[in-house]
């Protein structure tokens, strides 16, 4: 049997992908998630995912493609690809970034990052 790959029509329903999603959801905290991601991904893959999320956040904030590429070190091809998924993808970037911004703002209000909420 040859190597199977995901396609746009099949990736979401592939049992291996579903298992990956369930495994990620089963992580109880950031440390467990970090340990799992390190075991399953190379440092290069992890860096790429982090870079793409950083690119998406900067584009969502309105930063230009060129400035985003300069600041993050991501290629203009990567910036363009992330922008495409940010605008026309599955909505994952938007949900994650909205959740991240909400969490960050809530943490600041509680004084968890050492900023704000001090009296």
C-alpha positions, 0 to 999 in steps of 0.5 A: 500500500502506498503512502496516503496523503490528505486532500482538501476533501478528505483531511477533516474526516481522516481517522488519523487526523481525528485522533490527533485532534482528540489527543490535543484536546486530551492534554490537561495543561500547557506542559502536557501540550508542550511535551506532546508537541515536542514528541510529535514534531521536529523543532523545525515544524514547531518553529514553523507553526509558531512563526505562522501563528505570529504572522497571523496575529500581526496580519490580524492587527493590520500590519502589512505583509512586508513589515510582517515578513521583516519582523518575523523573518517569515518569507513573503510566500509564508506571509501570503499563505497565512493571509490566505488562510486567515481570510479564506480558511476554516476560521481556526486562526480567527478563533484562536487569535480572538481567544488569545486576545481575550485571555491576554486582556483578562490576565492583564485585568487580573494583574497576572502579567505584572501590568495593570490592575495594580492599586 
